[in-house]
């Protein structure tokens, strides 16, 4: 056999193998695309046939998100194909076809919405309380995910709860447990923070929530998000859970007396691995809270690094769930002054309305989602009676803002959305 013949033979074999591999990939890709259509048909059929509104909404939400993607990548069609295979096995324990799987907390619903801020579709996982009765008020647990490759892709994150084994953890089982997408890995700032507030609004419109039993927690980047969002709106949270909070990676602007002061009266649970690089900064903020006189704080370590274990989440849940929001001043002030900000969300102008029983000094300030003062809307003494002050947002840009209304020495913080 000549060398030339040998080389030609090898080249022919390579070409044949490449063509076979290409044809095999095309066949697999075509099959995946076909199964995406089959999954959509399955979701449509479940939504139309089920007598449970929550299951129907979940299927419709998945369809909304799939259809919102202009073009599915090979990876995305693969995720959807895997999900379809799980839906096919309708007789399996924990099958997403069966409402019982959600009622027993083995599966999470997908709840999607179109953002009033930018028109994009976003979503959350939703797990029901144990022994769920839709007519009863339950606690709300908001759990923020960490920096995670799964969260980098909406289809990956949406299908994740279906592509893996049914859940067996008891964490958060006395309430509604939501895990918002947060637009991916954007540190819960800007549109990512807006996503969380919109998600909470959607859930509170959907189910009945105990307003004195709302909890916020998260791991790593999610711990940073819980600390950041929690310190801005401490008046609404019964407790926070900071699981290896990423308060160090360029985020030390939240490790200050001013920020920590906002959580002086808020119960906070910290958990971190004893060899985690973030252990020091988490201990630092714990110590700051302790020095300020916060007696409802806990710091727990476990052997390991930047790890996420279900038993640590369960221990955090056991601790947090015992707290009830006792700070009622905000609600009482809103009622006392008949305070209303609307429309909200708004695009151009909204009105801040209130009623004064006597002449008072009123100061209205607007802060961005980083806690920076962006505008003073009013600062003057007003006569007794009804007042409605217009606030024009003046090119602030889309996002979440906080309107602080101060009556004499009492302050009310209200969240507003500019879209």
C-alpha positions as CSV (number, residue, x, y, z in Angstrom):
1,X,0.0,0.0,0.0
2,X,1.5,3.3,-1.1
3,X,1.7,6.3,1.3
4,X,-0.5,8.3,-1.1
5,X,-3.2,5.6,-1.0
6,X,-3.0,5.4,2.7
7,X,-3.5,9.1,3.1
8,X,-6.4,9.2,0.7
9,X,-8.1,6.3,2.6
10,X,-7.7,8.1,5.9
11,X,-9.2,11.3,4.4
12,X,-12.2,9.4,3.0
13,X,-12.8,7.8,6.5
14,X,-12.6,11.2,8.2
15,X,-15.0,12.7,5.6
16,X,-17.4,9.8,6.1
17,X,-17.3,10.2,9.9
18,X,-17.8,13.9,9.8
19,X,-20.8,13.6,7.5
20,X,-22.2,10.8,9.7
21,X,-21.7,13.0,12.8
22,X,-23.2,16.0,11.1
23,X,-26.3,14.0,10.0
24,X,-26.6,12.5,13.5
25,X,-26.5,16.0,15.1
26,X,-29.1,17.3,12.6
27,X,-31.3,14.3,13.4
28,X,-31.0,14.9,17.1
29,X,-31.6,18.6,16.7
30,X,-34.7,18.0,14.6
31,X,-35.9,15.6,17.2
32,X,-35.4,18.1,20.0
33,X,-37.2,20.8,18.0
34,X,-40.1,18.4,17.4
35,X,-40.2,17.7,21.1
36,X,-40.3,21.4,21.9
37,X,-43.5,21.5,19.9
38,X,-44.7,18.4,21.6
39,X,-44.0,20.0,25.0
40,X,-46.0,23.1,24.0
41,X,-48.9,20.9,22.9
42,X,-48.7,19.1,26.3
43,X,-48.7,22.3,28.3
44,X,-51.6,23.6,26.3
45,X,-53.6,20.4,26.8
46,X,-52.9,20.4,30.6
47,X,-53.9,24.1,30.9
48,X,-57.2,23.6,29.0
49,X,-58.1,20.3,30.8
50,X,-57.1,20.8,34.4
51,X,-59.6,22.1,36.9
52,X,-56.9,23.7,39.0
53,X,-56.2,27.4,38.1
54,X,-52.7,27.4,39.5
55,X,-51.5,24.4,37.4
56,X,-53.2,26.0,34.3
57,X,-51.4,29.3,35.0
58,X,-48.1,27.5,35.4
59,X,-48.4,25.8,32.0
60,X,-49.5,29.1,30.4
61,X,-46.5,30.8,32.0
62,X,-44.1,28.2,30.5
63,X,-45.7,28.7,27.1
64,X,-45.4,32.5,27.5
65,X,-41.7,32.3,28.3
66,X,-40.9,29.8,25.4
67,X,-42.8,31.9,22.9
68,X,-41.0,35.1,24.1
69,X,-37.7,33.6,22.9
70,X,-37.2,34.8,19.3
71,X,-35.0,31.8,18.5
72,X,-34.1,28.9,20.6
73,X,-30.5,27.8,20.8
74,X,-29.4,24.2,20.6
75,X,-28.9,24.1,24.4
76,X,-32.4,25.6,25.0
77,X,-34.1,23.0,22.8
78,X,-32.2,20.4,24.7
79,X,-33.5,21.7,28.1
80,X,-37.0,21.7,26.7
81,X,-36.6,18.2,25.3
82,X,-35.5,16.9,28.7
83,X,-38.5,18.6,30.3
84,X,-40.8,17.0,27.7
85,X,-39.5,13.6,28.6
86,X,-40.3,14.2,32.3
87,X,-43.9,15.4,31.4
88,X,-44.3,12.2,29.3
89,X,-43.9,10.0,32.4
90,X,-47.3,10.9,33.8
91,X,-47.5,7.9,36.1
92,X,-44.2,8.6,37.9
93,X,-44.2,9.9,41.4
94,X,-43.7,13.7,41.3
95,X,-44.9,14.0,37.7
96,X,-45.3,17.6,36.7
97,X,-48.5,16.6,34.9
98,X,-50.3,16.0,38.2
99,X,-51.4,18.7,40.6
100,X,-50.7,16.3,43.5
101,X,-47.0,16.7,42.8
102,X,-47.3,20.5,43.5
103,X,-49.6,20.0,46.4
104,X,-47.1,17.7,48.1
105,X,-44.3,20.3,47.4
106,X,-42.3,17.9,45.2
107,X,-42.6,20.3,42.2
108,X,-42.6,24.1,41.8
109,X,-45.0,26.0,39.6
110,X,-43.7,28.5,37.1
111,X,-45.4,31.9,37.3
112,X,-44.5,34.4,34.6
113,X,-45.5,38.0,33.8
114,X,-44.7,40.7,31.3
115,X,-42.8,43.4,33.1
116,X,-44.6,46.8,33.2
117,X,-41.1,48.3,33.3
118,X,-39.5,47.1,30.0
119,X,-42.1,44.8,28.5
120,X,-39.9,41.7,28.9
121,X,-41.2,38.4,30.2
122,X,-39.9,37.3,33.6
123,X,-40.8,34.5,36.0
124,X,-40.3,32.8,39.3
125,X,-40.5,29.3,40.8
126,X,-43.4,29.0,43.3
127,X,-43.7,26.2,45.8
128,X,-47.0,25.9,47.8
129,X,-47.3,25.7,51.6
130,X,-47.9,22.2,53.1
131,X,-51.6,21.3,53.3
132,X,-52.3,24.3,51.1
133,X,-55.7,26.0,51.3
134,X,-56.0,29.0,48.9
135,X,-58.4,30.8,51.2
136,X,-55.9,31.0,54.1
137,X,-53.1,33.6,54.5
138,X,-49.6,32.1,54.6
139,X,-46.1,33.5,55.1
140,X,-44.0,34.5,52.1
141,X,-40.4,33.3,51.7
142,X,-38.4,35.1,49.0
143,X,-35.2,33.2,48.2
144,X,-32.6,34.8,45.9
145,X,-30.3,32.6,43.9
146,X,-26.6,33.0,43.8
147,X,-24.3,33.7,40.8
148,X,-25.2,30.5,38.8
149,X,-24.7,29.4,35.3
150,X,-28.2,27.9,35.3
151,X,-29.6,31.4,36.0
152,X,-27.7,32.9,33.0
153,X,-30.3,31.4,30.7
154,X,-34.1,31.9,31.2
155,X,-35.0,28.5,29.6
156,X,-32.4,26.7,31.7
157,X,-33.7,28.3,34.9
158,X,-37.3,27.7,34.0
159,X,-36.9,24.0,33.3
160,X,-34.4,23.2,36.0
161,X,-37.0,22.2,38.6
162,X,-38.5,19.7,36.2
163,X,-35.2,18.2,34.8
164,X,-34.1,17.1,38.3
165,X,-35.5,14.8,40.9
166,X,-38.6,16.0,42.9
167,X,-37.8,18.0,46.0
168,X,-37.8,16.4,49.4
169,X,-36.8,19.4,51.6
170,X,-39.1,20.7,54.3
171,X,-37.6,24.2,54.1
172,X,-40.3,27.0,53.9
173,X,-43.1,24.5,54.1
174,X,-45.4,26.7,56.2
175,X,-45.6,29.3,53.5
176,X,-45.3,30.3,49.8
177,X,-41.7,29.9,48.6
178,X,-40.6,31.9,45.6
179,X,-37.3,31.9,43.8
180,X,-37.4,34.7,41.2
181,X,-35.2,34.6,38.1
182,X,-34.1,38.2,38.7
183,X,-33.1,38.5,35.0
184,X,-30.2,36.2,35.6
185,X,-26.9,37.1,37.3
186,X,-27.2,40.9,37.7
187,X,-26.7,41.2,41.4
188,X,-30.3,42.3,42.1
189,X,-29.6,45.8,41.0
190,X,-31.3,47.9,38.3
191,X,-33.8,45.8,36.3
192,X,-32.8,42.8,38.3
193,X,-34.0,44.4,41.5
194,X,-37.1,45.7,39.7
195,X,-37.7,42.1,38.8
196,X,-37.9,41.0,42.4
197,X,-40.4,43.7,43.4
198,X,-42.6,43.0,40.4
199,X,-42.4,39.3,41.3
200,X,-43.6,39.9,44.8
201,X,-46.5,42.1,43.5
202,X,-47.5,39.3,41.1
203,X,-47.5,36.7,43.9
204,X,-49.4,39.0,46.3
205,X,-52.1,39.5,43.6
206,X,-52.3,35.7,43.1
207,X,-52.4,34.4,46.7
208,X,-53.1,35.6,50.2
209,X,-50.0,36.6,52.1
210,X,-49.5,37.3,55.8
211,X,-48.1,40.8,55.8
212,X,-46.3,40.3,59.1
213,X,-44.7,37.1,58.0
214,X,-42.6,38.0,54.9
215,X,-39.0,36.7,54.8
216,X,-36.1,37.4,52.5
217,X,-33.0,35.2,52.1
218,X,-30.3,34.2,49.6
219,X,-27.0,32.5,49.0
220,X,-23.8,34.3,47.9
221,X,-25.0,36.8,45.3
222,X,-28.4,36.1,46.6
223,X,-27.2,36.9,50.2
224,X,-25.9,40.2,48.9
225,X,-29.3,40.9,47.3
226,X,-31.1,40.0,50.5
227,X,-28.9,42.3,52.5
228,X,-29.2,45.1,50.0
229,X,-33.0,44.9,49.4
230,X,-33.6,44.1,53.1
231,X,-31.8,47.2,54.4
232,X,-33.8,49.5,52.0
233,X,-37.2,48.0,53.1
234,X,-36.6,46.7,56.6
235,X,-40.1,47.7,57.5
236,X,-41.7,44.9,55.5
237,X,-39.5,41.9,56.5
238,X,-40.0,39.7,59.6
239,X,-36.5,38.4,59.2
240,X,-33.6,38.0,56.8
241,X,-31.4,35.0,56.0
242,X,-27.8,35.8,54.7
243,X,-26.3,32.5,53.5
244,X,-22.6,33.3,52.7
245,X,-23.5,36.8,51.6
246,X,-21.2,38.1,48.9
247,X,-20.6,41.5,50.6
248,X,-16.9,41.6,49.8
249,X,-16.5,41.2,46.0
250,X,-16.5,45.0,45.3
251,X,-19.6,45.4,47.4
252,X,-18.3,46.8,50.6
253,X,-20.4,49.9,50.0
254,X,-23.0,47.9,51.9
255,X,-20.7,47.3,54.9
256,X,-21.3,50.7,56.6
257,X,-22.8,52.0,59.8
258,X,-25.5,53.8,57.8
259,X,-26.6,50.6,56.0
260,X,-26.4,48.4,59.1
261,X,-28.4,51.0,61.1
262,X,-31.3,50.3,58.8
263,X,-31.4,46.7,60.1
264,X,-30.9,47.5,63.7
265,X,-34.4,46.1,64.6
266,X,-34.5,43.3,61.9
267,X,-33.8,39.7,62.9
268,X,-30.9,38.4,60.7
269,X,-29.5,34.9,60.4
270,X,-26.0,34.4,59.0
271,X,-24.6,31.0,57.9
272,X,-21.2,30.5,56.3
273,X,-18.6,27.8,55.8
274,X,-15.7,28.1,58.1
275,X,-13.2,28.1,55.2
276,X,-15.3,30.4,53.0
277,X,-13.4,33.6,51.9
278,X,-16.6,35.5,52.7
279,X,-16.6,34.4,56.3
280,X,-14.8,37.5,57.5
281,X,-17.1,40.1,56.0
282,X,-20.2,38.2,57.1
283,X,-18.8,38.2,60.7
284,X,-18.1,41.9,60.3
285,X,-21.7,42.9,59.6
286,X,-22.9,40.5,62.2
287,X,-20.7,42.2,64.8
288,X,-21.8,45.7,63.6
289,X,-25.4,44.6,64.2
290,X,-24.5,43.2,67.6
291,X,-22.7,46.5,68.6
292,X,-25.9,48.4,67.6
293,X,-28.0,46.4,70.0
294,X,-29.7,44.0,67.7
295,X,-30.5,41.0,69.9
296,X,-32.3,39.0,67.2
297,X,-29.2,37.8,65.3
298,X,-27.5,34.5,64.8
299,X,-24.2,33.4,63.3
300,X,-23.7,29.7,62.3
301,X,-20.7,28.1,60.6
302,X,-20.3,24.7,59.1
303,X,-17.1,22.8,58.0
304,X,-16.5,23.7,54.4
305,X,-16.1,26.6,51.9
306,X,-18.6,28.4,49.7
307,X,-21.0,25.5,49.8
308,X,-24.8,25.2,49.6
309,X,-26.4,22.4,51.6
310,X,-30.1,21.8,52.1
311,X,-29.6,21.2,55.8
312,X,-28.1,24.7,56.3
313,X,-31.1,26.2,54.4
314,X,-33.5,24.2,56.6
315,X,-31.7,25.4,59.8
316,X,-32.0,29.0,58.6
317,X,-35.7,28.5,57.8
318,X,-36.3,27.0,61.3
319,X,-34.8,30.1,62.9
320,X,-36.4,32.7,60.6
321,X,-39.9,31.3,60.6
322,X,-40.3,32.0,64.3
323,X,-40.3,35.8,63.8
324,X,-43.3,38.1,63.2
325,X,-43.0,41.6,62.0
326,X,-43.6,43.9,65.0
327,X,-42.8,47.2,63.5
328,X,-46.2,48.7,62.6
329,X,-45.3,52.4,62.4
330,X,-45.2,52.5,58.6
331,X,-48.7,51.1,58.1
332,X,-50.0,53.3,60.9
333,X,-48.5,56.5,59.4
334,X,-49.9,55.6,55.9
335,X,-53.3,55.3,57.5
336,X,-53.0,58.4,59.6
337,X,-52.1,60.6,56.7
338,X,-54.1,58.8,54.0
339,X,-50.9,58.6,52.0
340,X,-51.2,57.5,48.4
341,X,-48.8,57.5,45.5
342,X,-50.3,56.9,42.1
343,X,-50.2,56.0,39.4
344,X,-47.6,53.4,40.3
345,X,-45.9,52.2,38.2
346,X,-45.7,55.4,36.1
347,X,-43.9,56.7,33.1
348,X,-44.0,60.5,33.3
349,X,-45.9,62.0,36.3
350,X,-47.3,60.6,39.5
351,X,-49.0,62.3,42.5
352,X,-48.1,62.0,46.1
353,X,-51.4,62.7,48.0
354,X,-51.9,63.0,51.8
355,X,-54.1,64.6,54.4
356,X,-52.8,66.8,57.3
357,X,-54.9,67.2,60.4
358,X,-52.7,70.3,61.3
359,X,-50.1,72.5,59.8
360,X,-46.9,70.4,59.4
361,X,-43.5,70.5,57.7
362,X,-43.4,67.9,54.9
363,X,-40.3,66.7,53.1
364,X,-40.5,64.4,50.1
365,X,-37.3,62.9,48.7
366,X,-36.6,60.2,46.1
367,X,-33.8,57.7,46.3
368,X,-32.5,55.3,43.6
369,X,-32.0,51.6,44.2
370,X,-28.4,52.2,45.4
371,X,-29.7,54.5,48.2
372,X,-28.5,57.7,46.6
373,X,-30.7,60.8,46.8
374,X,-31.8,61.7,43.3
375,X,-34.4,64.4,43.8
376,X,-36.1,66.5,46.5
377,X,-39.7,66.8,45.4
378,X,-40.9,69.1,48.2
379,X,-39.6,70.6,51.5
380,X,-42.0,73.1,53.0
381,X,-44.6,73.7,55.7
382,X,-48.1,73.0,54.6
383,X,-51.5,74.0,56.0
384,X,-54.0,71.4,57.4
385,X,-56.1,69.7,54.7
386,X,-55.7,67.6,51.6
387,X,-52.6,67.9,49.5
388,X,-51.6,66.4,46.1
389,X,-48.0,67.0,45.0
390,X,-47.0,66.1,41.4
391,X,-43.7,64.4,40.9
392,X,-42.3,64.4,37.3
393,X,-39.5,61.8,37.0
394,X,-37.3,64.0,34.8
395,X,-35.3,61.4,32.9
396,X,-34.5,59.3,35.9
397,X,-34.8,56.2,33.7
398,X,-36.6,52.9,34.2
399,X,-36.3,51.1,37.5
400,X,-37.2,51.0,41.2
401,X,-37.1,54.1,43.3
402,X,-38.0,54.8,46.9
403,X,-40.1,57.8,47.8
404,X,-39.5,59.0,51.4
405,X,-42.2,61.2,52.8
406,X,-41.3,62.9,56.1
407,X,-44.1,64.3,58.3
408,X,-42.3,66.4,61.0
409,X,-40.0,63.7,62.4
410,X,-41.8,60.6,61.1
411,X,-40.8,59.0,57.8
412,X,-42.7,56.8,55.4
413,X,-40.9,54.9,52.6
414,X,-42.8,53.9,49.5
415,X,-41.5,51.9,46.6
416,X,-42.3,53.3,43.1
417,X,-41.6,51.9,39.7
418,X,-40.7,54.1,36.6
419,X,-41.2,52.3,33.3
